[in-house]
Amino acid sequence: MHERPYQKLIVWKEGHVLCLLVYKITTKFPSEEKFALTNQMRRSAYSVPTNIAEGNSRKTTKDRIHFIDIATCSLEELHYQCILSLDLHYIDQAEFEDLDERIRKVGYLLYKFRASQP
């Protein structure tokens, strides 16, 4: 399989790992959350690498930054959903700390990626 240009980006790779982790963790959420918090967390999580991929293919700096900003907003949305999941006891403190650290890392990488746009 040929690697796409966005797949070479560290920020995309870390966003993808975060997305996979969210999918894994949300499998244990209560069934009544399937179409609520579970679905919303997964949507927020996959929005990050999806928007990085789409933005990376854009030709203008303005367009690229727009998609990086969307990814950043989705990341913040996911962070709150993790806090809510902790408070609802769907995840434990260790899972929250792991997610929080990964979110911080992806956030930092998004910030640096945005700053590097010509």
N, CA, C and O atoms as a printed pandas DataFrame, in Angstrom:
     atom_number atom_name residue_name chain_id  residue_number  x_coord  y_coord  z_coord
0              1         N          MET        A               1    0.839   -1.179    0.000
1              2        CA          MET        A               1    0.000    0.000    0.000
2              3         C          MET        A               1    0.887    1.247    0.000
3              4         O          MET        A               1    1.832    1.345    0.783
4              5         N          HIS        A               2    0.582    2.174   -0.863
5              6        CA          HIS        A               2    1.329    3.423   -0.976
6              7         C          HIS        A               2    0.927    4.369    0.150
7              8         O          HIS        A               2   -0.258    4.578    0.407
8              9         N          GLU        A               3    1.929    4.936    0.818
9             10        CA          GLU        A               3    1.668    5.866    1.906
10            11         C          GLU        A               3    1.281    7.237    1.340
11            12         O          GLU        A               3    1.967    7.781    0.474
12            13         N          ARG        A               4    0.174    7.781    1.843
13            14        CA          ARG        A               4   -0.292    9.105    1.437
14            15         C          ARG        A               4    0.545   10.169    2.144
15            16         O          ARG        A               4    1.096    9.896    3.210
16            17         N          PRO        A               5    0.655   11.366    1.584
17            18        CA          PRO        A               5    1.475   12.409    2.215
18            19         C          PRO        A               5    1.093   12.717    3.662
19            20         O          PRO        A               5    1.977   12.914    4.496
20            21         N          TYR        A               6   -0.196   12.763    3.977
21            22        CA          TYR        A               6   -0.597   13.072    5.348
22            23         C          TYR        A               6   -0.162   11.995    6.341
23            24         O          TYR        A               6    0.036   12.284    7.521
24            25         N          GLN        A               7   -0.012   10.756    5.871
25            26        CA          GLN        A               7    0.384    9.660    6.757
26            27         C          GLN        A               7    1.823    9.794    7.245
27            28         O          GLN        A               7    2.227    9.108    8.184
28            29         N          LYS        A               8    2.580   10.657    6.623
29            30        CA          LYS        A               8    3.964   10.897    7.038
30            31         C          LYS        A               8    4.048   11.922    8.160
31            32         O          LYS        A               8    5.097   12.072    8.788
32            33         N          LEU        A               9    2.951   12.625    8.417
33            34        CA          LEU        A               9    2.935   13.673    9.440
34            35         C          LEU        A               9    2.835   13.072   10.841
35            36         O          LEU        A               9    1.959   12.250   11.106
36            37         N          ILE        A              10    3.722   13.479   11.722
37            38        CA          ILE        A              10    3.687   12.999   13.104
38            39         C          ILE        A              10    2.366   13.378   13.763
39            40         O          ILE        A              10    1.796   12.589   14.516
40            41         N          VAL        A              11    1.879   14.585   13.479
41            42        CA          VAL        A              11    0.622   15.023   14.087
42            43         C          VAL        A              11   -0.527   14.119   13.644
43            44         O          VAL        A              11   -1.405   13.811   14.450
44            45         N          TRP        A              12   -0.540   13.694   12.401
45            46        CA          TRP        A              12   -1.588   12.776   11.947
46            47         C          TRP        A              12   -1.439   11.421   12.634
47            48         O          TRP        A              12   -2.424   10.845   13.097
48            49         N          LYS        A              13   -0.210   10.912   12.701
49            50        CA          LYS        A              13    0.029    9.607   13.340
50            51         C          LYS        A              13   -0.442    9.604   14.783
51            52         O          LYS        A              13   -1.090    8.654   15.223
52            53         N          GLU        A              14   -0.120   10.666   15.530
53            54        CA          GLU        A              14   -0.535   10.743   16.934
54            55         C          GLU        A              14   -2.049   10.914   17.056
55            56         O          GLU        A              14   -2.667   10.361   17.965
56            57         N          GLY        A              15   -2.642   11.680   16.143
57            58        CA          GLY        A              15   -4.102   11.818   16.141
58            59         C          GLY        A              15   -4.790   10.497   15.852
59            60         O          GLY        A              15   -5.836   10.198   16.427
60            61         N          HIS        A              16   -4.209    9.712   14.971
61            62        CA          HIS        A              16   -4.762    8.391   14.634
62            63         C          HIS        A              16   -4.672    7.454   15.840
63            64         O          HIS        A              16   -5.624    6.730   16.134
64            65         N          VAL        A              17   -3.548    7.463   16.529
65            66        CA          VAL        A              17   -3.388    6.631   17.736
66            67         C          VAL        A              17   -4.419    7.031   18.793
67            68         O          VAL        A              17   -5.028    6.170   19.428
68            69         N          LEU        A              18   -4.611    8.326   18.977
69            70        CA          LEU        A              18   -5.615    8.814   19.924
70            71         C          LEU        A              18   -7.006    8.328   19.520
71            72         O          LEU        A              18   -7.779    7.884   20.368
72            73         N          CYS        A              19   -7.322    8.410   18.241
73            74        CA          CYS        A              19   -8.618    7.953   17.742
74            75         C          CYS        A              19   -8.830    6.466   18.036
75            76         O          CYS        A              19   -9.901    6.069   18.494
76            77         N          LEU        A              20   -7.827    5.662   17.775
77            78        CA          LEU        A              20   -7.933    4.222   18.054
78            79         C          LEU        A              20   -8.158    3.961   19.542
79            80         O          LEU        A              20   -8.935    3.081   19.912
80            81         N          LEU        A              21   -7.479    4.723   20.389
81            82        CA          LEU        A              21   -7.648    4.570   21.836
82            83         C          LEU        A              21   -9.074    4.929   22.261
83            84         O          LEU        A              21   -9.672    4.231   23.080
84            85         N          VAL        A              22   -9.611    6.000   21.712
85            86        CA          VAL        A              22  -10.986    6.390   22.042
86            87         C          VAL        A              22  -11.958    5.290   21.632
87            88         O          VAL        A              22  -12.871    4.959   22.388
88            89         N          TYR        A              23  -11.773    4.726   20.452
89            90        CA          TYR        A              23  -12.640    3.630   20.020
90            91         C          TYR        A              23  -12.551    2.452   20.991
91            92         O          TYR        A              23  -13.569    1.853   21.339
92            93         N          LYS        A              24  -11.346    2.126   21.423
93            94        CA          LYS        A              24  -11.159    1.005   22.351
94            95         C          LYS        A              24  -11.834    1.280   23.689
95            96         O          LYS        A              24  -12.549    0.426   24.213
96            97         N          ILE        A              25  -11.613    2.455   24.237
97            98        CA          ILE        A              25  -12.156    2.789   25.554
98            99         C          ILE        A              25  -13.675    2.866   25.527
99           100         O          ILE        A              25  -14.331    2.425   26.471
100          101         N          THR        A              26  -14.240    3.416   24.466
101          102        CA          THR        A              26  -15.695    3.589   24.429
102          103         C          THR        A              26  -16.464    2.289   24.211
103          104         O          THR        A              26  -17.687    2.268   24.343
104          105         N          THR        A              27  -15.769    1.214   23.881
105          106        CA          THR        A              27  -16.470   -0.066   23.732
106          107         C          THR        A              27  -17.050   -0.546   25.053
107          108         O          THR        A              27  -17.977   -1.357   25.063
108          109         N          LYS        A              28  -16.519   -0.059   26.162
109          110        CA          LYS        A              28  -17.015   -0.500   27.477
110          111         C          LYS        A              28  -18.047    0.463   28.078
111          112         O          LYS        A              28  -18.510    0.252   29.199
112          113         N          PHE        A              29  -18.402    1.500   27.351
113          114        CA          PHE        A              29  -19.417    2.441   27.835
114          115         C          PHE        A              29  -20.776    1.727   27.891
115          116         O          PHE        A              29  -20.996    0.751   27.175
116          117         N          PRO        A              30  -21.675    2.213   28.734
117          118        CA          PRO        A              30  -23.016    1.599   28.810
118          119         C          PRO        A              30  -23.735    1.629   27.454
119          120         O          PRO        A              30  -23.542    2.547   26.658
120          121         N          SER        A              31  -24.547    0.632   27.214
121          122        CA          SER        A              31  -25.234    0.528   25.922
122          123         C          SER        A              31  -26.141    1.724   25.654
123          124         O          SER        A              31  -26.352    2.083   24.496
124          125         N          GLU        A              32  -26.679    2.347   26.698
125          126        CA          GLU        A              32  -27.550    3.504   26.473
126          127         C          GLU        A              32  -26.775    4.720   25.942
127          128         O          GLU        A              32  -27.380    5.689   25.485
128          129         N          GLU        A              33  -25.453    4.670   26.004
129          130        CA          GLU        A              33  -24.612    5.751   25.481
130          131         C          GLU        A              33  -24.185    5.512   24.027
131          132         O          GLU        A              33  -23.489    6.338   23.436
132          133         N          LYS        A              34  -24.607    4.377   23.457
133          134        CA          LYS        A              34  -24.159    4.027   22.104
134          135         C          LYS        A              34  -24.410    5.140   21.099
135          136         O          LYS        A              34  -23.535    5.440   20.287
136          137         N          PHE        A              35  -25.583    5.759   21.136
137          138        CA          PHE        A              35  -25.922    6.809   20.173
138          139         C          PHE        A              35  -25.783    8.202   20.779
139          140         O          PHE        A              35  -26.229    9.192   20.200
140          141         N          ALA        A              36  -25.164    8.262   21.939
141          142        CA          ALA        A              36  -24.978    9.547   22.611
142          143         C          ALA        A              36  -23.482    9.798   22.794
143          144         O          ALA        A              36  -22.781   10.114   21.832
144          145         N          LEU        A              37  -22.998    9.658   24.016
145          146        CA          LEU        A              37  -21.611   10.014   24.303
146          147         C          LEU        A              37  -20.606    9.153   23.536
147          148         O          LEU        A              37  -19.603    9.669   23.043
148          149         N          THR        A              38  -20.862    7.862   23.432
149          150        CA          THR        A              38  -19.945    6.989   22.677
150          151         C          THR        A              38  -19.784    7.488   21.249
151          152         O          THR        A              38  -18.667    7.659   20.759
152          153         N          ASN        A              39  -20.908    7.717   20.594
153          154        CA          ASN        A              39  -20.889    8.193   19.210
154          155         C          ASN        A              39  -20.210    9.559   19.106
155          156         O          ASN        A              39  -19.407    9.786   18.201
156          157         N          GLN        A              40  -20.529   10.460   20.022
157          158        CA          GLN        A              40  -19.970   11.804   19.954
158          159         C          GLN        A              40  -18.460   11.803   20.192
159          160         O          GLN        A              40  -17.728   12.531   19.521
160          161         N          MET        A              41  -17.993   11.000   21.132
161          162        CA          MET        A              41  -16.543   10.916   21.381
162          163         C          MET        A              41  -15.816   10.360   20.169
163          164         O          MET        A              41  -14.749   10.846   19.792
164          165         N          ARG        A              42  -16.398    9.347   19.568
165          166        CA          ARG        A              42  -15.765    8.766   18.387
166          167         C          ARG        A              42  -15.730    9.762   17.239
167          168         O          ARG        A              42  -14.731    9.855   16.525
168          169         N          ARG        A              43  -16.815   10.507   17.057
169          170        CA          ARG        A              43  -16.852   11.523   16.000
170          171         C          ARG        A              43  -15.796   12.600   16.244
171          172         O          ARG        A              43  -15.097   13.007   15.317
172          173         N          SER        A              44  -15.684   13.054   17.478
173          174        CA          SER        A              44  -14.666   14.057   17.810
174          175         C          SER        A              44  -13.276   13.498   17.556
175          176         O          SER        A              44  -12.413   14.182   17.004
176          177         N          ALA        A              45  -13.062   12.243   17.965
177          178        CA          ALA        A              45  -11.747   11.620   17.832
178          179         C          ALA        A              45  -11.346   11.442   16.374
179          180         O          ALA        A              45  -10.211   11.743   16.006
180          181         N          TYR        A              46  -12.261   10.956   15.539
181          182        CA          TYR        A              46  -11.850   10.750   14.145
182          183         C          TYR        A              46  -11.829   12.042   13.345
183          184         O          TYR        A              46  -11.243   12.099   12.263
184          185         N          SER        A              47  -12.461   13.072   13.871
185          186        CA          SER        A              47  -12.403   14.372   13.209
186          187         C          SER        A              47  -10.991   14.943   13.205
187          188         O          SER        A              47  -10.619   15.668   12.282
188          189         N          VAL        A              48  -10.212   14.625   14.216
189          190        CA          VAL        A              48   -8.854   15.179   14.311
190          191         C          VAL        A              48   -7.979   14.689   13.153
191          192         O          VAL        A              48   -7.518   15.518   12.368
192          193         N          PRO        A              49   -7.729   13.387   13.010
193          194        CA          PRO        A              49   -6.878   12.958   11.889
194          195         C          PRO        A              49   -7.539   13.167   10.524
195          196         O          PRO        A              49   -6.849   13.368    9.524
196          197         N          THR        A              50   -8.872   13.120   10.483
197          198        CA          THR        A              50   -9.567   13.352    9.218
198          199         C          THR        A              50   -9.310   14.767    8.709
199          200         O          THR        A              50   -9.005   14.958    7.532
200          201         N          ASN        A              51   -9.431   15.751    9.585
201          202        CA          ASN        A              51   -9.219   17.135    9.168
202          203         C          ASN        A              51   -7.754   17.446    8.895
203          204         O          ASN        A              51   -7.447   18.299    8.062
204          205         N          ILE        A              52   -6.854   16.769    9.584
205          206        CA          ILE        A              52   -5.431   16.918    9.266
206          207         C          ILE        A              52   -5.173   16.404    7.845
207          208         O          ILE        A              52   -4.477   17.043    7.056
208          209         N          ALA        A              53   -5.745   15.245    7.539
209          210        CA          ALA        A              53   -5.564   14.665    6.200
210          211         C          ALA        A              53   -6.148   15.579    5.131
211          212         O          ALA        A              53   -5.500   15.848    4.119
212          213         N          GLU        A              54   -7.363   16.054    5.352
213          214        CA          GLU        A              54   -7.986   16.912    4.348
214          215         C          GLU        A              54   -7.234   18.234    4.209
215          216         O          GLU        A              54   -6.982   18.696    3.096
216          217         N          GLY        A              55   -6.885   18.828    5.323
217          218        CA          GLY        A              55   -6.167   20.095    5.281
218          219         C          GLY        A              55   -4.823   19.987    4.594
219          220         O          GLY        A              55   -4.397   20.908    3.897
220          221         N          ASN        A              56   -4.156   18.864    4.792
221          222        CA          ASN        A              56   -2.834   18.676    4.187
222          223         C          ASN        A              56   -2.907   18.631    2.667
223          224         O          ASN        A              56   -1.911   18.888    1.989
224          225         N          SER        A              57   -4.074   18.309    2.131
225          226        CA          SER        A              57   -4.212   18.238    0.673
226          227         C          SER        A              57   -4.627   19.569    0.058
227          228         O          SER        A              57   -4.666   19.704   -1.165
228          229         N          ARG        A              58   -4.931   20.537    0.887
229          230        CA          ARG        A              58   -5.361   21.846    0.377
230          231         C          ARG        A              58   -4.173   22.622   -0.181
231          232         O          ARG        A              58   -3.043   22.488    0.288
232          233         N          LYS        A              59   -4.455   23.426   -1.181
233          234        CA          LYS        A              59   -3.385   24.130   -1.896
234          235         C          LYS        A              59   -2.990   25.449   -1.250
235          236         O          LYS        A              59   -1.837   25.865   -1.360
236          237         N          THR        A              60   -3.929   26.117   -0.576
237          238        CA          THR        A              60   -3.601   27.423   -0.007
238          239         C          THR        A              60   -3.359   27.311    1.499
239          240         O          THR        A              60   -3.923   26.447    2.170
240          241         N          THR        A              61   -2.528   28.181    2.003
241          242        CA          THR        A              61   -2.244   28.217    3.441
242          243         C          THR        A              61   -3.517   28.463    4.230
243          244         O          THR        A              61   -3.748   27.831    5.261
244          245         N          LYS        A              62   -4.340   29.379    3.747
245          246        CA          LYS        A              62   -5.598   29.701    4.428
246          247         C          LYS        A              62   -6.469   28.453    4.573
247          248         O          LYS        A              62   -7.019   28.207    5.646
248          249         N          ASP        A              63   -6.599   27.673    3.514
249          250        CA          ASP        A              63   -7.391   26.440    3.571
250          251         C          ASP        A              63   -6.774   25.414    4.520
251          252         O          ASP        A              63   -7.487   24.778    5.296
252          253         N          ARG        A              64   -5.462   25.254    4.460
253          254        CA          ARG        A              64   -4.788   24.300    5.346
254          255         C          ARG        A              64   -5.013   24.682    6.810
255          256         O          ARG        A              64   -5.337   23.827    7.635
256          257         N          ILE        A              65   -4.844   25.944    7.123
257          258        CA          ILE        A              65   -5.021   26.417    8.501
258          259         C          ILE        A              65   -6.461   26.223    8.956
259          260         O          ILE        A              65   -6.705   25.877   10.112
260          261         N          HIS        A              66   -7.407   26.441    8.064
261          262        CA          HIS        A              66   -8.819   26.242    8.410
262          263         C          HIS        A              66   -9.058   24.810    8.922
263          264         O          HIS        A              66   -9.722   24.615    9.939
264          265         N          PHE        A              67   -8.521   23.827    8.221
265          266        CA          PHE        A              67   -8.726   22.435    8.628
266          267         C          PHE        A              67   -7.926   22.080    9.882
267          268         O          PHE        A              67   -8.373   21.261   10.685
268          269         N          ILE        A              68   -6.773   22.674   10.054
269          270        CA          ILE        A              68   -6.015   22.479   11.300
270          271         C          ILE        A              68   -6.819   23.049   12.471
271          272         O          ILE        A              68   -6.860   22.452   13.546
272          273         N          ASP        A              69   -7.448   24.186   12.266
273          274        CA          ASP        A              69   -8.272   24.793   13.316
274          275         C          ASP        A              69   -9.484   23.913   13.655
275          276         O          ASP        A              69   -9.855   23.798   14.824
276          277         N          ILE        A              70  -10.092   23.304   12.657
277          278        CA          ILE        A              70  -11.211   22.391   12.910
278          279         C          ILE        A              70  -10.724   21.196   13.732
279          280         O          ILE        A              70  -11.395   20.778   14.675
280          281         N          ALA        A              71   -9.569   20.651   13.381
281          282        CA          ALA        A              71   -9.002   19.527   14.135
282          283         C          ALA        A              71   -8.748   19.931   15.584
283          284         O          ALA        A              71   -9.003   19.152   16.503
284          285         N          THR        A              72   -8.249   21.140   15.786
285          286        CA          THR        A              72   -7.985   21.636   17.140
286          287         C          THR        A              72   -9.283   21.761   17.930
287          288         O          THR        A              72   -9.334   21.393   19.104
288          289         N          CYS        A              73  -10.318   22.269   17.302
289          290        CA          CYS        A              73  -11.619   22.388   17.979
290          291         C          CYS        A              73  -12.183   21.015   18.337
291          292         O          CYS        A              73  -12.732   20.834   19.424
292          293         N          SER        A              74  -12.052   20.069   17.446
293          294        CA          SER        A              74  -12.515   18.709   17.733
294          295         C          SER        A              74  -11.746   18.095   18.897
295          296         O          SER        A              74  -12.309   17.357   19.706
296          297         N          LEU        A              75  -10.472   18.402   18.971
297          298        CA          LEU        A              75   -9.640   17.902   20.064
298          299         C          LEU        A              75  -10.124   18.464   21.403
299          300         O          LEU        A              75  -10.189   17.737   22.394
300          301         N          GLU        A              76  -10.459   19.739   21.435
301          302        CA          GLU        A              76  -10.976   20.349   22.662
302          303         C          GLU        A              76  -12.323   19.760   23.043
303          304         O          GLU        A              76  -12.603   19.545   24.222
304          305         N          GLU        A              77  -13.147   19.503   22.052
305          306        CA          GLU        A              77  -14.437   18.856   22.287
306          307         C          GLU        A              77  -14.214   17.476   22.915
307          308         O          GLU        A              77  -14.887   17.106   23.878
308          309         N          LEU        A              78  -13.276   16.731   22.367
309          310        CA          LEU        A              78  -12.957   15.409   22.904
310          311         C          LEU        A              78  -12.463   15.512   24.340
311          312         O          LEU        A              78  -12.804   14.674   25.175
312          313         N          HIS        A              79  -11.672   16.521   24.632
313          314        CA          HIS        A              79  -11.160   16.672   25.993
314          315         C          HIS        A              79  -12.310   16.817   26.988
315          316         O          HIS        A              79  -12.321   16.156   28.027
316          317         N          TYR        A              80  -13.273   17.675   26.674
317          318        CA          TYR        A              80  -14.423   17.804   27.581
318          319         C          TYR        A              80  -15.172   16.480   27.707
319          320         O          TYR        A              80  -15.586   16.113   28.807
320          321         N          GLN        A              81  -15.350   15.772   26.623
321          322        CA          GLN        A              81  -16.067   14.502   26.665
322          323         C          GLN        A              81  -15.341   13.491   27.545
323          324         O          GLN        A              81  -15.977   12.642   28.170
324          325         N          CYS        A              82  -14.027   13.575   27.598
325          326        CA          CYS        A              82  -13.251   12.719   28.493
326          327         C          CYS        A              82  -13.505   13.094   29.957
327          328         O          CYS        A              82  -13.645   12.221   30.813
328          329         N          ILE        A              83  -13.564   14.402   30.234
329          330        CA          ILE        A              83  -13.888   14.856   31.592
330          331         C          ILE        A              83  -15.267   14.332   31.985
331          332         O          ILE        A              83  -15.444   13.805   33.083
332          333         N          LEU        A              84  -16.233   14.478   31.095
333          334        CA          LEU        A              84  -17.584   13.987   31.365
334          335         C          LEU        A              84  -17.586   12.479   31.606
335          336         O          LEU        A              84  -18.255   11.995   32.519
336          337         N          SER        A              85  -16.849   11.748   30.801
337          338        CA          SER        A              85  -16.764   10.288   30.957
338          339         C          SER        A              85  -16.169    9.907   32.305
339          340         O          SER        A              85  -16.602    8.937   32.926
340          341         N          LEU        A              86  -15.184   10.665   32.755
341          342        CA          LEU        A              86  -14.595   10.429   34.073
342          343         C          LEU        A              86  -15.623   10.701   35.162
343          344         O          LEU        A              86  -15.794    9.896   36.077
344          345         N          ASP        A              87  -16.305   11.835   35.061
345          346        CA          ASP        A              87  -17.288   12.201   36.078
346          347         C          ASP        A              87  -18.476   11.243   36.121
347          348         O          ASP        A              87  -19.091   11.060   37.171
348          349         N          LEU        A              88  -18.797   10.636   34.984
349          350        CA          LEU        A              88  -19.878    9.638   34.934
350          351         C          LEU        A              88  -19.390    8.234   35.303
351          352         O          LEU        A              88  -20.174    7.285   35.333
352          353         N          HIS        A              89  -18.093    8.113   35.583
353          354        CA          HIS        A              89  -17.457    6.842   35.959
354          355         C          HIS        A              89  -17.463    5.817   34.828
355          356         O          HIS        A              89  -17.500    4.610   35.068
356          357         N          TYR        A              90  -17.426    6.321   33.578
357          358        CA          TYR        A              90  -17.296    5.429   32.429
358          359         C          TYR        A              90  -15.835    5.082   32.175
359          360         O          TYR        A              90  -15.523    4.035   31.608
360          361         N          ILE        A              91  -14.938    5.980   32.605
361          362        CA          ILE        A              91  -13.505    5.719   32.556
362          363         C          ILE        A              91  -12.933    5.992   33.944
363          364         O          ILE        A              91  -13.512    6.742   34.730
364          365         N          ASP        A              92  -11.797    5.378   34.230
365          366        CA          ASP        A              92  -11.167    5.618   35.528
366          367         C          ASP        A              92  -10.097    6.706   35.390
367          368         O          ASP        A              92   -9.827    7.197   34.294
368          369         N          GLN        A              93   -9.509    7.061   36.503
369          370        CA          GLN        A              93   -8.534    8.148   36.537
370          371         C          GLN        A              93   -7.325    7.856   35.643
371          372         O          GLN        A              93   -6.824    8.753   34.964
372          373         N          ALA        A              94   -6.863    6.619   35.642
373          374        CA          ALA        A              94   -5.700    6.258   34.815
374          375         C          ALA        A              94   -6.018    6.400   33.328
375          376         O          ALA        A              94   -5.192    6.897   32.562
376          377         N          GLU        A              95   -7.198    5.970   32.919
377          378        CA          GLU        A              95   -7.599    6.110   31.518
378          379         C          GLU        A              95   -7.715    7.591   31.148
379          380         O          GLU        A              95   -7.292    8.012   30.071
380          381         N          PHE        A              96   -8.299    8.373   32.068
381          382        CA          PHE        A              96   -8.417    9.803   31.808
382          383         C          PHE        A              96   -7.040   10.438   31.642
383          384         O          PHE        A              96   -6.823   11.217   30.714
384          385         N          GLU        A              97   -6.117   10.111   32.532
385          386        CA          GLU        A              97   -4.782   10.702   32.457
386          387         C          GLU        A              97   -4.068   10.319   31.168
387          388         O          GLU        A              97   -3.350   11.134   30.590
388          389         N          ASP        A              98   -4.259    9.090   30.715
389          390        CA          ASP        A              98   -3.663    8.657   29.452
390          391         C          ASP        A              98   -4.266    9.457   28.290
391          392         O          ASP        A              98   -3.541    9.975   27.440
392          393         N          LEU        A              99   -5.590    9.550   28.266
393          394        CA          LEU        A              99   -6.252   10.332   27.222
394          395         C          LEU        A              99   -5.833   11.796   27.276
395          396         O          LEU        A              99   -5.544   12.402   26.245
396          397         N          ASP        A             100   -5.802   12.359   28.472
397          398        CA          ASP        A             100   -5.442   13.763   28.646
398          399         C          ASP        A             100   -4.031   14.028   28.124
399          400         O          ASP        A             100   -3.799   15.025   27.441
400          401         N          GLU        A             101   -3.100   13.152   28.440
401          402        CA          GLU        A             101   -1.722   13.321   27.979
402          403         C          GLU        A             101   -1.642   13.233   26.453
403          404         O          GLU        A             101   -0.931   14.014   25.820
404          405         N          ARG        A             102   -2.360   12.298   25.876
405          406        CA          ARG        A             102   -2.354   12.159   24.417
406          407         C          ARG        A             102   -3.007   13.371   23.744
407          408         O          ARG        A             102   -2.545   13.835   22.701
408          409         N          ILE        A             103   -4.076   13.872   24.345
409          410        CA          ILE        A             103   -4.739   15.062   23.814
410          411         C          ILE        A             103   -3.792   16.259   23.879
411          412         O          ILE        A             103   -3.708   17.040   22.931
412          413         N          ARG        A             104   -3.088   16.399   24.986
413          414        CA          ARG        A             104   -2.110   17.495   25.100
414          415         C          ARG        A             104   -1.039   17.390   24.022
415          416         O          ARG        A             104   -0.663   18.389   23.409
416          417         N          LYS        A             105   -0.553   16.179   23.798
417          418        CA          LYS        A             105    0.494   15.971   22.802
418          419         C          LYS        A             105   -0.007   16.331   21.406
419          420         O          LYS        A             105    0.673   17.039   20.663
420          421         N          VAL        A             106   -1.185   15.848   21.053
421          422        CA          VAL        A             106   -1.744   16.154   19.740
422          423         C          VAL        A             106   -2.013   17.653   19.627
423          424         O          VAL        A             106   -1.789   18.243   18.569
424          425         N          GLY        A             107   -2.484   18.266   20.693
425          426        CA          GLY        A             107   -2.712   19.703   20.687
426          427         C          GLY        A             107   -1.438   20.486   20.433
427          428         O          GLY        A             107   -1.429   21.443   19.659
428          429         N          TYR        A             108   -0.374   20.078   21.083
429          430        CA          TYR        A             108    0.923   20.730   20.879
430          431         C          TYR        A             108    1.392   20.548   19.433
431          432         O          TYR        A             108    1.867   21.493   18.803
432          433         N          LEU        A             109    1.255   19.334   18.919
433          434        CA          LEU        A             109    1.673   19.065   17.544
434          435         C          LEU        A             109    0.830   19.860   16.546
435          436         O          LEU        A             109    1.353   20.341   15.542
436          437         N          LEU        A             110   -0.464   20.000   16.814
437          438        CA          LEU        A             110   -1.319   20.809   15.946
438          439         C          LEU        A             110   -0.876   22.271   15.973
439          440         O          LEU        A             110   -0.827   22.933   14.936
440          441         N          TYR        A             111   -0.557   22.762   17.157
441          442        CA          TYR        A             111   -0.086   24.138   17.297
442          443         C          TYR        A             111    1.187   24.353   16.469
443          444         O          TYR        A             111    1.294   25.334   15.734
444          445         N          LYS        A             112    2.139   23.441   16.592
445          446        CA          LYS        A             112    3.398   23.554   15.850
446          447         C          LYS        A             112    3.165   23.387   14.341
447          448         O          LYS        A             112    3.783   24.075   13.529
448          449         N          PHE        A             113    2.280   22.480   13.986
449          450        CA          PHE        A             113    1.966   22.253   12.568
450          451         C          PHE        A             113    1.338   23.514   11.963
451          452         O          PHE        A             113    1.681   23.915   10.851
452          453         N          ARG        A             114    0.425   24.128   12.702
453          454        CA          ARG        A             114   -0.223   25.363   12.231
454          455         C          ARG        A             114    0.830   26.471   12.066
455          456         O          ARG        A             114    0.825   27.199   11.073
456          457         N          ALA        A             115    1.716   26.585   13.036
457          458        CA          ALA        A             115    2.744   27.622   12.992
458          459         C          ALA        A             115    3.733   27.416   11.839
459          460         O          ALA        A             115    4.364   28.368   11.382
460          461         N          SER        A             116    3.862   26.187   11.378
461          462        CA          SER        A             116    4.827   25.883   10.311
462          463         C          SER        A             116    4.263   26.148    8.912
463          464         O          SER        A             116    4.993   26.050    7.926
464          465         N          GLN        A             117    2.993   26.478    8.818
465          466        CA          GLN        A             117    2.395   26.699    7.497
466          467         C          GLN        A             117    2.940   27.979    6.880
467          468         O          GLN        A             117    2.965   29.023    7.531
468          469         N          PRO        A             118    3.376   27.901    5.626
469          470        CA          PRO        A             118    3.996   29.076    4.982
470          471         C          PRO        A             118    3.000   30.190    4.704
471          472         O          PRO        A             118    3.374   31.234    4.169
